[in-house]
Amino acid sequence: MDKKESQNIEYKQSWRDEFLKTICAFANTIGGTLYIGINDNGQVVGVENAKKLLEDIPNKIVDLLGVVAEVILKREKAKDYIVIRIKPYEAPISYKGKYYIRSGSTTHEQNGAELQKFLLEKSGLSWESVIEERASLKDIDLATISKFKKLAAKRFPSATKEKSVSALLEKLHLLVKGKPTRAAILLFGKDPQKFYVSSYIKIGRFKDHATLISMDEVFGNLFQQAEETLEILKKKYLQTAISIKKLHREEELEYPEVALREAIVNAIVHRDYSAIHTQFKVYPDHLSIWNNGELTQRLTVEKLKKRHSSFPRNELIADVFYKAAYIEAWGHGTVKMVDECKKVGLPEPNFEEESGGMLVTFRKDVLTEEYLQKMDLNERQIKAVLYIKEKGSIVSSVYQRINATTSKTATRDLVDLITKGILENKGGATRGAIYMLKKD
């Protein structure tokens, strides 16, 4: 028996009818097992009326949920407990007219947009695939259609032959019974915000987390947003370094343009369009992108930095962007962001789930020689930090060698770098200490 509660395991010391919510949530998610007569620590405490519960519980599950569960009486150390196993159901299951799902080890009632999305998924539909009853083909932007045909010439050559907008949209599965879907309006609409007011991108420059300096909002369809967001970032928000290579003048953004483009497209493809807008925040030392919509159950933050299967929230939108060559390979966008940052010596982007969405953070390499000098570091410390940037870490013996100094001085300098928040000790005791750049 698993001793920890999880998404599909829960313990209760005694039975109460309100636990039917948990059983309902198991049925609506991935199934699960509810133990009655076991405490939160996984210890059997027993139930007194086991035989009666063995009769009552299955009947209540059938009568109030309309599902069948496996209910078993077990005994351990002279104590009875009950095991209730429920399989996942394809159809949505309700308890007293309300729908519940499991999230981690807790049970949540679905409401509003969450409930709508849940019911759509259970019916085999997605938010983007629903017909937009308020729209018609007159709401489709012909210029965007024309641009798509050119972009998709290699991956979707039949697109260039279609003279009819309706025929093209049908081939892309964006037209149902002659009506455009929500995805069609978002991708090719003249004014998607007329139908979905939050389907835009907001960009802000901040001095710190509380001080907004300037702001832009990017409207239009998704193709327009993808291009305009990058252009606005380049022209108004990000600094450009100029270098001369082989007699050619080259301009480089403070963050790799390829990585930024991947991040923008990734946000567009994976966003939950039933809720709040996407947010780009530019700070002096980092850039963050918050996108509404958590990862699917099949993905984790850790997997995003490795090659992984693609599970786009909006498959229709993702497919169109792939055909238009905005996506190079399914499931490789986040990996490309990591690779591009590494190429130019920047820290890996940070991926985390926050406030019901995904937060991607790009950071600058602030530890330049000029910056370190401003931090009142001595020459030995600056040389050591630059060494770590190149090699990845340093130990005391190497510090002594490159600086021609004593063990006592090396220890004092390295402890000072830790105190100033530049380094951290990854090795433990003094002799085994391995010093690396501190990660936020």
C-alpha positions as CSV (number, residue, x, y, z in Angstrom):
1,M,0.0,0.0,0.0
2,D,1.3,3.5,-0.9
3,K,1.6,5.4,2.4
4,K,1.3,8.9,0.7
5,E,-1.8,10.6,-0.6
6,S,-1.5,11.6,-4.2
7,Q,-3.6,12.3,-7.3
8,N,-5.1,8.9,-7.2
9,I,-4.8,7.9,-3.5
10,E,-6.6,9.3,-0.5
11,Y,-7.1,8.1,3.1
12,K,-10.1,8.7,5.4
13,Q,-10.5,7.5,9.0
14,S,-14.2,7.2,8.7
15,W,-16.9,7.4,6.0
16,R,-18.9,10.5,5.3
17,D,-21.2,11.0,2.2
18,E,-19.2,14.1,1.2
19,F,-16.4,11.8,0.2
20,L,-18.4,11.0,-2.9
21,K,-16.9,14.2,-4.2
22,T,-13.5,12.5,-4.1
23,I,-14.8,9.4,-5.9
24,C,-16.4,11.7,-8.5
25,A,-13.1,13.5,-8.9
26,F,-11.3,10.2,-9.4
27,A,-13.8,9.2,-12.1
28,N,-13.3,12.5,-13.9
29,T,-9.5,12.4,-13.8
30,I,-7.3,9.3,-13.9
31,G,-9.2,7.0,-11.5
32,G,-8.1,6.3,-8.0
33,T,-8.4,4.5,-4.7
34,L,-10.1,5.8,-1.5
35,Y,-9.3,4.0,1.7
36,I,-11.7,4.2,4.6
37,G,-10.4,3.4,8.1
38,I,-6.8,4.6,7.4
39,N,-5.4,7.9,8.7
40,D,-3.4,10.5,6.8
41,N,-0.1,8.7,7.7
42,G,-1.3,5.5,6.0
43,Q,-1.9,3.7,9.4
44,V,-4.9,1.4,9.7
45,V,-7.2,2.7,12.5
46,G,-10.2,0.6,11.4
47,V,-13.9,1.2,11.0
48,E,-16.6,-0.2,13.4
49,N,-19.5,-0.6,11.0
50,A,-17.5,-2.2,8.1
51,K,-20.2,-4.7,7.0
52,K,-22.9,-2.0,6.8
53,L,-20.6,0.3,4.9
54,L,-19.8,-2.5,2.5
55,E,-23.5,-2.5,1.5
56,D,-24.2,1.2,1.7
57,I,-21.2,2.7,-0.1
58,P,-21.6,0.8,-3.5
59,N,-25.4,1.7,-3.6
60,K,-24.6,5.4,-2.9
61,I,-22.0,5.5,-5.6
62,V,-24.4,4.1,-8.1
63,D,-27.4,6.2,-7.0
64,L,-25.6,9.5,-6.7
65,L,-22.8,9.3,-9.2
66,G,-24.2,6.8,-11.7
67,V,-20.9,4.8,-11.8
68,V,-19.7,1.4,-10.5
69,A,-16.9,1.1,-8.1
70,E,-15.0,-1.9,-6.7
71,V,-15.6,-1.9,-2.9
72,I,-13.6,-4.4,-0.9
73,L,-13.4,-5.1,2.9
74,K,-9.9,-5.8,4.2
75,R,-8.5,-6.6,7.6
76,E,-5.1,-5.8,9.1
77,K,-4.0,-6.4,12.7
78,A,-7.5,-7.2,13.8
79,K,-8.9,-3.9,12.2
80,D,-11.3,-3.7,9.3
81,Y,-10.8,-1.1,6.6
82,I,-12.5,-0.5,3.2
83,V,-10.9,-0.1,-0.2
84,I,-12.9,1.8,-2.9
85,R,-11.4,1.6,-6.4
86,I,-12.8,3.7,-9.2
87,K,-11.7,3.7,-12.8
88,P,-11.6,6.8,-15.0
89,Y,-14.7,7.5,-17.0
90,E,-14.8,9.1,-20.5
91,A,-18.1,10.8,-19.8
92,P,-18.3,13.6,-17.3
93,I,-19.4,12.5,-13.8
94,S,-21.3,14.9,-11.5
95,Y,-22.2,14.8,-7.8
96,K,-25.4,16.7,-7.0
97,G,-25.1,18.6,-10.2
98,K,-21.4,19.6,-9.6
99,Y,-18.3,18.4,-11.3
100,Y,-15.0,17.6,-9.5
101,I,-11.5,16.7,-10.5
102,R,-8.2,15.8,-8.8
103,S,-5.3,18.1,-8.8
104,G,-2.4,16.7,-7.0
105,S,-3.7,15.3,-3.7
106,T,-6.7,17.6,-3.5
107,T,-10.3,17.6,-4.9
108,H,-11.5,20.7,-6.8
109,E,-14.9,21.7,-8.0
110,Q,-15.0,22.9,-11.6
111,N,-16.6,26.3,-12.3
112,G,-16.8,28.9,-15.0
113,A,-14.3,28.6,-17.8
114,E,-12.7,25.6,-16.1
115,L,-16.0,23.7,-16.2
116,Q,-16.6,24.7,-19.8
117,K,-13.2,23.4,-20.8
118,F,-13.7,20.2,-18.8
119,L,-17.0,19.4,-20.4
120,L,-15.6,20.1,-23.9
121,E,-12.7,17.8,-23.3
122,K,-14.9,15.0,-22.0
123,S,-17.0,15.4,-25.1
124,G,-13.9,15.0,-27.3
125,L,-13.8,18.6,-28.3
126,S,-11.4,21.4,-27.4
127,W,-12.0,25.1,-26.9
128,E,-10.4,26.1,-30.2
129,S,-12.4,23.6,-32.3
130,V,-15.8,25.0,-31.3
131,I,-17.7,26.9,-34.0
132,E,-17.7,30.7,-33.5
133,E,-21.4,31.3,-34.0
134,R,-21.0,35.0,-34.0
135,A,-18.5,35.0,-36.9
136,S,-18.6,34.3,-40.7
137,L,-16.1,34.1,-43.5
138,K,-16.4,37.9,-43.8
139,D,-14.4,38.1,-40.5
140,I,-11.4,36.4,-42.1
141,D,-8.4,38.6,-43.1
142,L,-7.5,37.8,-46.7
143,A,-4.0,39.3,-46.3
144,T,-3.2,36.9,-43.6
145,I,-4.5,34.0,-45.7
146,S,-2.3,35.1,-48.6
147,K,0.7,35.3,-46.3
148,F,0.0,31.9,-44.9
149,K,0.0,30.4,-48.4
150,K,3.5,31.7,-49.1
151,L,4.8,30.5,-45.7
152,A,3.3,27.1,-46.1
153,A,4.5,26.5,-49.7
154,K,7.0,23.8,-48.7
155,R,5.2,22.0,-45.8
156,F,1.7,22.4,-47.2
157,P,2.0,22.9,-50.9
158,S,-1.7,22.2,-51.7
159,A,-2.4,25.5,-49.8
160,T,-1.0,27.6,-52.6
161,K,-3.5,26.0,-55.1
162,E,-6.6,26.9,-53.1
163,K,-8.3,30.0,-54.4
164,S,-11.2,29.6,-52.1
165,V,-10.8,30.7,-48.4
166,S,-13.5,28.2,-47.3
167,A,-11.7,25.3,-49.0
168,L,-8.4,26.2,-47.4
169,L,-9.9,26.5,-44.0
170,E,-11.7,23.2,-44.4
171,K,-8.3,21.6,-45.3
172,L,-6.9,23.0,-42.1
173,H,-9.9,21.7,-40.1
174,L,-10.9,25.3,-39.2
175,L,-14.3,25.3,-40.8
176,V,-17.3,23.3,-39.5
177,K,-20.6,23.3,-41.4
178,G,-19.4,26.4,-43.3
179,K,-18.7,28.3,-40.1
180,P,-15.3,29.3,-38.8
181,T,-14.0,27.8,-35.6
182,R,-12.5,29.8,-32.7
183,A,-9.1,28.7,-34.0
184,A,-9.9,30.1,-37.4
185,I,-10.8,33.5,-36.0
186,L,-7.7,33.6,-33.8
187,L,-5.4,32.6,-36.6
188,F,-6.8,34.5,-39.6
189,G,-9.4,36.9,-38.1
190,K,-9.5,40.6,-39.0
191,D,-10.3,41.4,-35.3
192,P,-10.1,38.4,-33.0
193,Q,-10.4,40.7,-29.9
194,K,-14.0,41.5,-31.0
195,F,-14.8,37.9,-30.1
196,Y,-12.2,37.2,-27.4
197,V,-11.3,40.4,-25.6
198,S,-8.3,38.9,-23.8
199,S,-6.6,37.3,-26.9
200,Y,-3.8,39.9,-27.0
201,I,-0.2,40.3,-25.7
202,K,0.9,42.9,-23.2
203,I,4.5,44.1,-23.0
204,G,5.8,46.2,-20.1
205,R,9.2,47.7,-19.1
206,F,9.8,47.7,-15.4
207,K,12.4,49.4,-13.3
208,D,11.7,46.9,-10.6
209,H,8.8,44.6,-9.7
210,A,6.6,47.6,-8.6
211,T,7.6,50.3,-11.0
212,L,6.2,50.3,-14.6
213,I,8.1,52.5,-17.0
214,S,6.3,51.9,-20.3
215,M,3.8,49.5,-21.9
216,D,2.6,48.2,-25.3
217,E,-0.3,46.0,-26.2
218,V,-0.2,43.8,-29.3
219,F,-3.6,43.0,-31.0
220,G,-4.6,41.4,-34.2
221,N,-4.6,37.7,-35.2
222,L,-2.0,35.2,-34.0
223,F,0.3,35.6,-37.1
224,Q,0.3,39.4,-36.6
225,Q,0.9,39.0,-32.9
226,A,3.9,36.7,-33.4
227,E,5.6,39.2,-35.8
228,E,4.7,42.4,-34.0
229,T,5.6,41.2,-30.6
230,L,9.2,40.4,-31.6
231,E,9.5,43.7,-33.6
232,I,8.3,45.8,-30.6
233,L,10.7,44.0,-28.3
234,K,13.6,44.6,-30.7
235,K,12.8,48.3,-31.4
236,K,11.6,49.5,-28.0
237,Y,12.5,47.2,-25.2
238,L,15.8,45.3,-25.8
239,Q,19.3,46.7,-26.3
240,T,21.3,45.8,-29.3
241,A,25.1,45.2,-29.3
242,I,26.9,46.0,-32.5
243,S,30.0,44.0,-33.6
244,I,32.1,43.9,-36.7
245,K,32.9,40.3,-38.0
246,K,34.8,39.9,-41.2
247,L,34.0,43.4,-42.3
248,H,30.3,42.9,-41.7
249,R,28.3,44.9,-39.2
250,E,26.3,42.6,-37.0
251,E,23.6,43.5,-34.4
252,E,23.0,41.1,-31.5
253,L,20.1,41.4,-29.1
254,E,20.8,41.0,-25.4
255,Y,18.8,37.8,-25.6
256,P,19.1,35.5,-28.6
257,E,16.5,36.4,-31.2
258,V,15.9,32.8,-32.1
259,A,15.2,31.9,-28.5
260,L,12.8,34.9,-28.2
261,R,10.9,33.9,-31.4
262,E,10.5,30.3,-30.0
263,A,9.2,31.7,-26.7
264,I,6.7,33.9,-28.5
265,V,5.4,31.1,-30.7
266,N,5.4,28.7,-27.8
267,A,3.2,31.1,-25.8
268,I,0.8,31.5,-28.7
269,V,0.4,27.8,-29.3
270,H,0.1,26.7,-25.7
271,R,-2.0,29.5,-24.3
272,D,-5.5,29.0,-22.8
273,Y,-7.5,31.5,-24.8
274,S,-10.5,31.3,-22.5
275,A,-8.8,33.5,-19.9
276,I,-6.3,36.3,-19.4
277,H,-3.8,37.8,-21.9
278,T,-0.1,36.9,-22.3
279,Q,2.3,39.1,-20.4
280,F,5.9,40.1,-21.3
281,K,7.8,41.9,-18.6
282,V,11.2,43.4,-19.3
283,Y,13.4,44.2,-16.3
284,P,17.0,45.5,-16.2
285,D,18.4,42.0,-15.6
286,H,15.8,39.7,-17.0
287,L,12.8,39.2,-19.2
288,S,9.8,37.1,-18.2
289,I,6.9,35.7,-20.2
290,W,3.8,34.6,-18.4
291,N,1.2,32.6,-20.3
292,N,-2.1,31.4,-19.1
293,G,-2.5,27.6,-19.0
294,E,-0.7,25.0,-16.9
295,L,1.3,22.1,-18.4
296,T,-0.7,19.0,-19.4
297,Q,-0.5,16.0,-17.1
298,R,1.9,14.3,-19.4
299,L,4.6,17.1,-19.2
300,T,6.7,18.4,-16.3
301,V,8.9,21.5,-16.0
302,E,12.0,19.2,-15.9
303,K,11.0,17.6,-19.3
304,L,10.9,21.0,-21.0
305,K,14.7,21.3,-21.1
306,K,15.0,17.9,-22.8
307,R,13.7,16.6,-26.1
308,H,10.1,15.6,-25.4
309,S,6.9,14.6,-27.1
310,S,4.6,17.5,-28.0
311,F,1.3,18.0,-26.2
312,P,0.0,21.3,-27.5
313,R,-3.0,22.8,-25.7
314,N,-4.3,24.0,-29.1
315,E,-3.6,21.3,-31.7
316,L,-5.3,23.2,-34.6
317,I,-3.3,26.4,-33.9
318,A,-0.1,24.4,-33.5
319,D,-0.7,22.5,-36.8
320,V,-1.2,25.7,-38.7
321,F,1.9,27.3,-37.2
322,Y,3.9,24.2,-38.1
323,K,2.7,24.3,-41.7
324,A,3.7,27.9,-41.8
325,A,7.2,27.0,-40.6
326,Y,6.9,29.0,-37.4
327,I,7.5,25.7,-35.6
328,E,10.6,23.7,-36.7
329,A,9.9,20.5,-34.9
330,W,7.1,19.5,-32.5
331,G,8.2,19.5,-28.9
332,H,11.6,21.1,-29.5
333,G,10.7,24.7,-28.9
334,T,11.8,24.9,-25.2
335,V,14.9,22.9,-26.0
336,K,15.9,25.4,-28.7
337,M,15.5,28.2,-26.2
338,V,17.9,26.5,-23.9
339,D,20.4,25.7,-26.7
340,E,20.4,29.3,-28.1
341,C,21.0,30.8,-24.7
342,K,23.9,28.5,-24.0
343,K,25.4,29.3,-27.4
344,V,25.9,33.0,-26.4
345,G,26.9,32.2,-22.8
346,L,23.7,33.2,-21.1
347,P,22.0,31.2,-18.3
348,E,19.4,28.6,-19.3
349,P,15.9,30.0,-19.4
350,N,13.9,29.1,-16.3
351,F,10.6,27.3,-16.7
352,E,8.0,27.2,-13.9
353,E,4.3,26.9,-13.3
354,E,2.9,30.0,-11.6
355,S,-0.6,31.4,-10.9
356,G,-2.4,28.9,-13.3
357,G,0.1,29.4,-16.1
358,M,3.7,29.0,-17.3
359,L,6.4,31.5,-16.5
360,V,9.5,31.5,-18.7
361,T,12.4,33.7,-17.6
362,F,15.5,34.8,-19.6
363,R,18.3,36.2,-17.6
364,K,21.3,38.4,-18.7
365,D,24.9,37.6,-17.8
366,V,25.4,40.4,-15.4
367,L,28.7,39.1,-14.1
368,T,30.9,41.0,-16.6
369,E,34.3,42.3,-15.5
370,E,33.0,45.8,-15.4
371,Y,30.0,44.8,-13.2
372,L,32.3,42.8,-10.8
373,Q,34.6,45.8,-10.4
374,K,31.5,47.9,-9.3
375,M,30.8,45.3,-6.6
376,D,34.1,46.2,-4.9
377,L,35.8,42.8,-5.6
378,N,39.5,42.4,-5.6
379,E,41.4,41.3,-8.7
380,R,41.8,37.7,-7.4
381,Q,38.0,37.4,-7.0
382,I,37.3,38.9,-10.4
383,K,39.7,36.4,-12.0
384,A,38.1,33.5,-10.1
385,V,34.5,34.5,-11.2
386,L,35.6,34.8,-14.8
387,Y,37.3,31.4,-14.5
388,I,34.1,29.9,-13.2
389,K,32.1,31.4,-16.0
390,E,34.3,29.6,-18.4
391,K,35.0,26.3,-16.6
392,G,31.8,26.0,-14.6
393,S,33.3,25.7,-11.1
394,I,36.4,26.3,-9.0
395,V,38.1,24.7,-5.9
396,S,40.4,26.3,-3.4
397,S,43.6,24.7,-4.8
398,V,42.8,26.1,-8.3
399,Y,42.0,29.5,-6.8
400,Q,45.4,29.5,-5.1
401,R,47.2,28.5,-8.3
402,I,45.6,31.0,-10.7
403,N,46.1,33.8,-8.1
404,A,49.4,32.8,-6.7
405,T,48.0,33.1,-3.1
406,T,47.7,31.2,0.1
407,S,45.0,28.8,1.3
408,K,43.9,31.2,4.0
409,T,43.5,34.1,1.5
410,A,41.6,31.9,-0.9
411,T,39.2,30.8,1.8
412,R,38.6,34.3,2.9
413,D,38.0,35.6,-0.7
414,L,35.7,32.7,-1.6
415,V,33.6,33.1,1.6
416,D,33.3,36.8,0.8
417,L,32.0,35.9,-2.7
418,I,29.3,33.6,-1.1
419,T,28.3,36.4,1.3
420,K,27.9,38.8,-1.6
421,G,25.6,36.3,-3.3
422,I,27.8,35.6,-6.3
423,L,28.9,32.1,-5.5
424,E,27.5,29.1,-3.7
425,N,29.3,26.0,-2.2
426,K,28.2,22.8,-3.9
427,G,30.7,20.5,-2.2
428,G,30.2,20.8,1.5
429,A,33.2,21.0,3.9
430,T,36.2,23.3,3.2
431,R,38.4,20.6,1.6
432,G,35.6,19.3,-0.6
433,A,34.1,22.6,-1.4
434,I,33.2,23.2,-5.0
435,Y,32.3,26.9,-5.8
436,M,29.8,27.7,-8.5
437,L,27.9,30.7,-9.6
438,K,24.8,31.1,-7.5
439,K,21.5,30.5,-9.3
440,D,18.5,32.7,-8.4
